[in-house]
């Protein structure tokens, strides 16, 4: 398959495939006599894995790490479990931070919505922030 064909099959752009190749997620494609990249079915399966990893919020580095462990034929379950556990911990922290931020914004909104613009301290940019 040529780069445009595999990109379409994978739901990606050729630019994304070149990026993944540069980042070591996708092995360098074979080149035809015309110099065009030619991909095989193994590349389609790898791109599917990369897409699922990205959809799970994994970074390019984390996906590269998983692929490096996988290459020698090692079982990945414990390794992927550790990575996903870290991902969950990071998400829980971000959710807590966003929840606290939302509470602060809501309190500021309520204060400004109930405020009296005529009573604002004119020496301040905004009395509510």
PyMOL commands that set and color helices and strands:
alter all, ss='L'
color gray80, all
select helices_A, chain A and resi 3-10+14-22+41-55+60-71+77-114+117-119
alter helices_A, ss='H'
color red, helices_A
select strands_A, chain A and resi 30-31+37-38
alter strands_A, ss='S'
color yellow, strands_A
deselect
rebuild
show_as cartoon
